[in-house]
Amino acid sequence: MSADPTQVLAFETDCHIFSGCGFPGPGLHSFLFEPLWGEAGLTSVYFNKPMLLALLGSIIIVAFFWAAFAKPKLVPGKLQMVGEAGYDFVRRGIVYETLGKKEGEKYVPFMVSLFFFVWILNVWSIVPVAQFPVTSIIAYPAILALSVYVVWLPLTFKRHGFIGGLKNLTGYDKSLGGVLPLVMVIEFFSNVLVRPFTHAVRLFANMFAGHTLLLLFTIASWYLLNGIGIAYAGVSFVMVIVMTAFELFIQAVQAYVFVLLACSYIQGAVAEHH
């Protein structure tokens, strides 16, 4: 095994069972990438594979919707039809259902952008050559959750004023009596600090775990490909196919959940406080 913890490969190609090589299981090194250019470091400027995939994802989304809607037709072509279906799914299935048509219309472009960006960052996991979900690196879900945070938190105070906004964030309800101060502290901590954290971690943790499982079975398939272990390698390879199909479903679900939660937060910001 290589001693370099930032290797791109998750395993050595000459490592098999019965060859004196221990199982090279995936770990944190599987999520670290050497810079494509520049020098890695907290204060250094560099560009690595996840950054490239995030950039390509952005370009693909913009190019797709530009091609689909640059010259819209009354009778849509195939590309426009797919674009309209995706846009309408987010608009009607998530935004309108959560915020209502009147209140939600202004947030549709933001939510559509979020949905497809999260989805394509997830789906890189099963794309040949790329084979890495960008959202399995916590920085990306954190920035996406922050973008939602800077929308709903100021919106809360804009809609209700300073005092009304604080009541909204703290769950103020005078009928709670003596426990009201405790409830307000818990609600404020939950809404202002915990909410954006869990919003990011939910996406990150699911994609991190899914990619780890895919790596585990993929590495196992290669590792067992020696002698009698070939029979077990076949079983492991079947699991790779099953997990890939399952991941394809989870990737879409996580994009849906991320946007659904974003809409629910905004809905809470615009809701009348009683």
PyMOL commands that set and color helices and strands:
alter all, ss='L'
color gray80, all
select helices_A, chain A and resi 28-31+49-69+78-99+101-126+134-136+139-170+174-223+229-270
alter helices_A, ss='H'
color red, helices_A
select strands_A, chain A and resi 37-38+46-47
alter strands_A, ss='S'
color yellow, strands_A
deselect
rebuild
show_as cartoon
